Amino acid sequence: MSSSDQKKANFGNPIINLLITGLVYLFFTWILRPHVPAQTVLYQWIFSGFASMALTATFYLSINMFRVTLNDHKERKNQ
């Protein structure tokens, strides 16, 4: 198969991916809040939100790679 015949990677619906990623961000922010060594509640929310950005970015990349792999598996299975 030549490179022009290959299909591009399919990441699924980007709106769904962003919605799930937003929910994961809120979940990580809520979970990390008690573990932040800050005296005020505002700083706990700020620093837990900052810490959850790295976890959310990792989740976003992971879910996209999972969807690409799953779609590729389904296409190869149907051939």
Buried (B, 14 or more C-beta within 10 A) or exposed (E): EEEEEEEEEEBBEEEEBEEEBEEBBEBBBEEBBEEBEEEEEEEBBBBBBEBBEEBBEEBBEEBBEEBBEEBEEEEEEEE
